[in-house]
């Protein structure tokens, strides 16, 4: 199991609710500061993380993302 956090910068303030609909997203919540939402991801393989990140980046209003993978 690979766990990661993706930080999302978006013009849309309700982006966290939309992000929760993506498969492999275990949680998502709005934040204040440089990023507008945090997305918690759980995938079986590291290669699947790229697919989830791409799905997030193609959502309308998403300006940029930053991914942090858990190191064990």
N, CA, C and O atoms as a GROMACS GRO file, in nm:
protein
  288
    1UNK      N    1   0.084  -0.118   0.000
    1UNK     CA    2   0.000   0.000   0.000
    1UNK      C    3   0.089   0.124   0.000
    1UNK      O    4   0.182   0.135   0.080
    2UNK      N    5   0.060   0.216  -0.089
    2UNK     CA    6   0.133   0.342  -0.098
    2UNK      C    7   0.038   0.454  -0.054
    2UNK      O    8  -0.073   0.465  -0.105
    3UNK      N    9   0.084   0.535   0.040
    3UNK     CA   10   0.003   0.648   0.085
    3UNK      C   11   0.072   0.777   0.046
    3UNK      O   12   0.195   0.788   0.049
    4UNK      N   13  -0.009   0.875   0.010
    4UNK     CA   14   0.047   1.005  -0.030
    4UNK      C   15  -0.050   1.115   0.006
    4UNK      O   16  -0.168   1.092   0.031
    5UNK      N   17   0.002   1.235   0.009
    5UNK     CA   18  -0.077   1.356   0.028
    5UNK      C   19  -0.056   1.442  -0.096
    5UNK      O   20   0.057   1.463  -0.140
    6UNK      N   21  -0.165   1.492  -0.150
    6UNK     CA   22  -0.156   1.586  -0.262
    6UNK      C   23  -0.216   1.718  -0.217
    6UNK      O   24  -0.331   1.723  -0.173
    7UNK      N   25  -0.138   1.823  -0.228
    7UNK     CA   26  -0.184   1.958  -0.197
    7UNK      C   27  -0.237   2.019  -0.326
    7UNK      O   28  -0.175   2.007  -0.432
    8UNK      N   29  -0.353   2.084  -0.318
    8UNK     CA   30  -0.419   2.136  -0.438
    8UNK      C   31  -0.444   2.285  -0.426
    8UNK      O   32  -0.501   2.332  -0.328
    9UNK      N   33  -0.400   2.359  -0.527
    9UNK     CA   34  -0.430   2.501  -0.540
    9UNK      C   35  -0.541   2.513  -0.643
    9UNK      O   36  -0.528   2.465  -0.756
   10UNK      N   37  -0.651   2.577  -0.605
   10UNK     CA   38  -0.766   2.584  -0.695
   10UNK      C   39  -0.842   2.715  -0.676
   10UNK      O   40  -0.850   2.769  -0.565
   11UNK      N   41  -0.896   2.765  -0.786
   11UNK     CA   42  -0.980   2.885  -0.777
   11UNK      C   43  -1.116   2.851  -0.716
   11UNK      O   44  -1.183   2.940  -0.663
   12UNK      N   45  -1.157   2.726  -0.723
   12UNK     CA   46  -1.288   2.684  -0.672
   12UNK      C   47  -1.275   2.646  -0.526
   12UNK      O   48  -1.195   2.559  -0.491
   13UNK      N   49  -1.352   2.709  -0.442
   13UNK     CA   50  -1.340   2.686  -0.298
   13UNK      C   51  -1.404   2.555  -0.252
   13UNK      O   52  -1.373   2.507  -0.143
   14UNK      N   53  -1.490   2.496  -0.332
   14UNK     CA   54  -1.554   2.370  -0.293
   14UNK      C   55  -1.484   2.249  -0.356
   14UNK      O   56  -1.546   2.144  -0.374
   15UNK      N   57  -1.359   2.263  -0.389
   15UNK     CA   58  -1.285   2.159  -0.457
   15UNK      C   59  -1.270   2.033  -0.372
   15UNK      O   60  -1.265   1.923  -0.427
   16UNK      N   61  -1.262   2.044  -0.240
   16UNK     CA   62  -1.240   1.928  -0.153
   16UNK      C   63  -1.351   1.825  -0.168
   16UNK      O   64  -1.324   1.705  -0.171
   17UNK      N   65  -1.476   1.869  -0.177
   17UNK     CA   66  -1.588   1.776  -0.194
   17UNK      C   67  -1.578   1.702  -0.327
   17UNK      O   68  -1.609   1.583  -0.335
   18UNK      N   69  -1.538   1.771  -0.430
   18UNK     CA   70  -1.524   1.708  -0.561
   18UNK      C   71  -1.410   1.607  -0.564
   18UNK      O   72  -1.419   1.503  -0.630
   19UNK      N   73  -1.303   1.637  -0.492
   19UNK     CA   74  -1.188   1.548  -0.487
   19UNK      C   75  -1.222   1.416  -0.419
   19UNK      O   76  -1.165   1.312  -0.455
   20UNK      N   77  -1.312   1.418  -0.321
   20UNK     CA   78  -1.349   1.295  -0.249
   20UNK      C   79  -1.417   1.193  -0.339
   20UNK      O   80  -1.425   1.075  -0.303
   21UNK      N   81  -1.465   1.234  -0.454
   21UNK     CA   82  -1.533   1.143  -0.546
   21UNK      C   83  -1.436   1.059  -0.630
   21UNK      O   84  -1.479   0.965  -0.697
   22UNK      N   85  -1.309   1.092  -0.627
   22UNK     CA   86  -1.209   1.019  -0.705
   22UNK      C   87  -1.172   0.890  -0.632
   22UNK      O   88  -1.147   0.890  -0.511
   23UNK      N   89  -1.169   0.780  -0.707
   23UNK     CA   90  -1.130   0.652  -0.649
   23UNK      C   91  -0.987   0.664  -0.596
   23UNK      O   92  -0.904   0.732  -0.657
   24UNK      N   93  -0.958   0.601  -0.488
   24UNK     CA   94  -0.828   0.600  -0.419
   24UNK      C   95  -0.811   0.718  -0.325
   24UNK      O   96  -0.712   0.723  -0.252
   25UNK      N   97  -0.904   0.813  -0.324
   25UNK     CA   98  -0.898   0.924  -0.229
   25UNK      C   99  -0.961   0.878  -0.099
   25UNK      O  100  -1.080   0.846  -0.095
   26UNK      N  101  -0.882   0.872   0.008
   26UNK     CA  102  -0.935   0.829   0.137
   26UNK      C  103  -0.995   0.945   0.215
   26UNK      O  104  -1.083   0.925   0.298
   27UNK      N  105  -0.947   1.067   0.189
   27UNK     CA  106  -1.001   1.185   0.255
   27UNK      C  107  -0.956   1.309   0.180
   27UNK      O  108  -0.855   1.308   0.110
   28UNK      N  109  -1.033   1.414   0.194
   28UNK     CA  110  -0.999   1.543   0.135
   28UNK      C  111  -1.066   1.651   0.219
   28UNK      O  112  -1.180   1.636   0.262
   29UNK      N  113  -0.994   1.760   0.242
   29UNK     CA  114  -1.053   1.867   0.321
   29UNK      C  115  -0.994   2.002   0.278
   29UNK      O  116  -0.880   2.009   0.234
   30UNK      N  117  -1.074   2.109   0.292
   30UNK     CA  118  -1.025   2.242   0.256
   30UNK      C  119  -0.925   2.291   0.360
   30UNK      O  120  -0.930   2.253   0.477
   31UNK      N  121  -0.834   2.377   0.315
   31UNK     CA  122  -0.734   2.434   0.405
   31UNK      C  123  -0.720   2.584   0.376
   31UNK      O  124  -0.764   2.634   0.272
   32UNK      N  125  -0.657   2.652   0.469
   32UNK     CA  126  -0.622   2.792   0.445
   32UNK      C  127  -0.473   2.796   0.418
   32UNK      O  128  -0.400   2.703   0.451
   33UNK      N  129  -0.428   2.903   0.357
   33UNK     CA  130  -0.285   2.915   0.329
   33UNK      C  131  -0.256   2.905   0.181
   33UNK      O  132  -0.340   2.940   0.098
   34UNK      N  133  -0.138   2.859   0.148
   34UNK     CA  134  -0.092   2.854   0.010
   34UNK      C  135  -0.175   2.759  -0.076
   34UNK      O  136  -0.195   2.785  -0.195
   35UNK      N  137  -0.224   2.649  -0.018
   35UNK     CA  138  -0.304   2.552  -0.091
   35UNK      C  139  -0.448   2.555  -0.040
   35UNK      O  140  -0.474   2.594   0.074
   36UNK      N  141  -0.541   2.514  -0.125
   36UNK     CA  142  -0.683   2.522  -0.092
   36UNK      C  143  -0.743   2.391  -0.044
   36UNK      O  144  -0.851   2.391   0.016
   37UNK      N  145  -0.676   2.280  -0.070
   37UNK     CA  146  -0.726   2.149  -0.026
   37UNK      C  147  -0.611   2.052  -0.008
   37UNK      O  148  -0.506   2.063  -0.072
   38UNK      N  149  -0.633   1.956   0.081
   38UNK     CA  150  -0.541   1.845   0.104
   38UNK      C  151  -0.615   1.718   0.066
   38UNK      O  152  -0.731   1.700   0.103
   39UNK      N  153  -0.548   1.632  -0.009
   39UNK     CA  154  -0.607   1.505  -0.052
   39UNK      C  155  -0.521   1.391   0.000
   39UNK      O  156  -0.400   1.388  -0.024
   40UNK      N  157  -0.583   1.298   0.070
   40UNK     CA  158  -0.514   1.179   0.120
   40UNK      C  159  -0.541   1.066   0.021
   40UNK      O  160  -0.657   1.036  -0.010
   41UNK      N  161  -0.434   1.004  -0.028
   41UNK     CA  162  -0.443   0.901  -0.132
   41UNK      C  163  -0.390   0.768  -0.079
   41UNK      O  164  -0.291   0.765  -0.006
   42UNK      N  165  -0.456   0.659  -0.116
   42UNK     CA  166  -0.407   0.525  -0.088
   42UNK      C  167  -0.421   0.443  -0.215
   42UNK      O  168  -0.532   0.425  -0.266
   43UNK      N  169  -0.309   0.392  -0.267
   43UNK     CA  170  -0.309   0.310  -0.388
   43UNK      C  171  -0.226   0.184  -0.363
   43UNK      O  172  -0.145   0.180  -0.270
   44UNK      N  173  -0.248   0.083  -0.446
   44UNK     CA  174  -0.175  -0.043  -0.430
   44UNK      C  175  -0.030  -0.033  -0.477
   44UNK      O  176   0.059  -0.094  -0.418
   45UNK      N  177  -0.007   0.046  -0.582
   45UNK     CA  178   0.126   0.058  -0.639
   45UNK      C  179   0.159   0.204  -0.666
   45UNK      O  180   0.071   0.285  -0.692
   46UNK      N  181   0.286   0.236  -0.658
   46UNK     CA  182   0.331   0.373  -0.680
   46UNK      C  183   0.290   0.425  -0.818
   46UNK      O  184   0.258   0.542  -0.833
   47UNK      N  185   0.291   0.338  -0.918
   47UNK     CA  186   0.254   0.380  -1.054
   47UNK      C  187   0.109   0.428  -1.062
   47UNK      O  188   0.077   0.510  -1.148
   48UNK      N  189   0.022   0.380  -0.973
   48UNK     CA  190  -0.118   0.424  -0.974
   48UNK      C  191  -0.133   0.566  -0.919
   48UNK      O  192  -0.230   0.635  -0.950
   49UNK      N  193  -0.037   0.609  -0.839
   49UNK     CA  194  -0.042   0.744  -0.783
   49UNK      C  195  -0.038   0.849  -0.894
   49UNK      O  196  -0.105   0.952  -0.886
   50UNK      N  197   0.040   0.823  -0.996
   50UNK     CA  198   0.050   0.914  -1.110
   50UNK      C  199  -0.087   0.933  -1.177
   50UNK      O  200  -0.123   1.044  -1.216
   51UNK      N  201  -0.163   0.824  -1.189
   51UNK     CA  202  -0.295   0.831  -1.250
   51UNK      C  203  -0.391   0.916  -1.166
   51UNK      O  204  -0.469   0.995  -1.221
   52UNK      N  205  -0.386   0.899  -1.036
   52UNK     CA  206  -0.473   0.976  -0.947
   52UNK      C  207  -0.436   1.125  -0.952
   52UNK      O  208  -0.523   1.211  -0.959
   53UNK      N  209  -0.307   1.153  -0.949
   53UNK     CA  210  -0.262   1.292  -0.958
   53UNK      C  211  -0.308   1.356  -1.089
   53UNK      O  212  -0.349   1.472  -1.090
   54UNK      N  213  -0.302   1.281  -1.198
   54UNK     CA  214  -0.348   1.333  -1.328
   54UNK      C  215  -0.498   1.362  -1.324
   54UNK      O  216  -0.542   1.464  -1.378
   55UNK      N  217  -0.576   1.274  -1.263
   55UNK     CA  218  -0.720   1.298  -1.252
   55UNK      C  219  -0.748   1.428  -1.177
   55UNK      O  220  -0.837   1.504  -1.215
   56UNK      N  221  -0.674   1.452  -1.072
   56UNK     CA  222  -0.691   1.574  -0.994
   56UNK      C  223  -0.653   1.697  -1.077
   56UNK      O  224  -0.723   1.798  -1.075
   57UNK      N  225  -0.542   1.687  -1.149
   57UNK     CA  226  -0.493   1.801  -1.227
   57UNK      C  227  -0.586   1.838  -1.342
   57UNK      O  228  -0.583   1.952  -1.389
   58UNK      N  229  -0.668   1.745  -1.388
   58UNK     CA  230  -0.760   1.774  -1.499
   58UNK      C  231  -0.895   1.828  -1.454
   58UNK      O  232  -0.979   1.858  -1.538
   59UNK      N  233  -0.917   1.840  -1.324
   59UNK     CA  234  -1.042   1.899  -1.274
   59UNK      C  235  -1.039   2.048  -1.303
   59UNK      O  236  -0.939   2.116  -1.278
   60UNK      N  237  -1.149   2.099  -1.356
   60UNK     CA  238  -1.158   2.242  -1.386
   60UNK      C  239  -1.134   2.327  -1.264
   60UNK      O  240  -1.191   2.302  -1.158
   61UNK      N  241  -1.050   2.427  -1.277
   61UNK     CA  242  -1.019   2.518  -1.167
   61UNK      C  243  -0.894   2.483  -1.090
   61UNK      O  244  -0.844   2.566  -1.014
   62UNK      N  245  -0.840   2.362  -1.108
   62UNK     CA  246  -0.717   2.324  -1.039
   62UNK      C  247  -0.600   2.393  -1.108
   62UNK      O  248  -0.577   2.374  -1.228
   63UNK      N  249  -0.528   2.474  -1.032
   63UNK     CA  250  -0.416   2.549  -1.087
   63UNK      C  251  -0.285   2.473  -1.078
   63UNK      O  252  -0.204   2.476  -1.170
   64UNK      N  253  -0.263   2.404  -0.964
   64UNK     CA  254  -0.140   2.326  -0.948
   64UNK      C  255  -0.157   2.230  -0.831
   64UNK      O  256  -0.244   2.246  -0.747
   65UNK      N  257  -0.070   2.130  -0.830
   65UNK     CA  258  -0.068   2.033  -0.721
   65UNK      C  259   0.075   2.008  -0.677
   65UNK      O  260   0.170   2.036  -0.750
   66UNK      N  261   0.087   1.957  -0.557
   66UNK     CA  262   0.217   1.914  -0.505
   66UNK      C  263   0.195   1.782  -0.432
   66UNK      O  264   0.110   1.773  -0.344
   67UNK      N  265   0.271   1.681  -0.470
   67UNK     CA  266   0.253   1.547  -0.415
   67UNK      C  267   0.365   1.511  -0.320
   67UNK      O  268   0.482   1.536  -0.347
   68UNK      N  269   0.327   1.453  -0.206
   68UNK     CA  270   0.422   1.405  -0.107
   68UNK      C  271   0.389   1.259  -0.079
   68UNK      O  272   0.278   1.227  -0.036
   69UNK      N  273   0.484   1.170  -0.103
   69UNK     CA  274   0.466   1.027  -0.085
   69UNK      C  275   0.524   0.987   0.051
   69UNK      O  276   0.633   1.030   0.089
   70UNK      N  277   0.448   0.905   0.123
   70UNK     CA  278   0.495   0.855   0.253
   70UNK      C  279   0.617   0.768   0.232
   70UNK      O  280   0.619   0.682   0.143
   71UNK      N  281   0.720   0.789   0.313
   71UNK     CA  282   0.844   0.711   0.306
   71UNK      C  283   0.846   0.617   0.427
   71UNK      O  284   0.829   0.660   0.541
   72UNK      N  285   0.866   0.490   0.399
   72UNK     CA  286   0.868   0.392   0.510
   72UNK      C  287   1.003   0.330   0.523
   72UNK      O  288   1.023   0.245   0.611
   0.00000   0.00000   0.00000
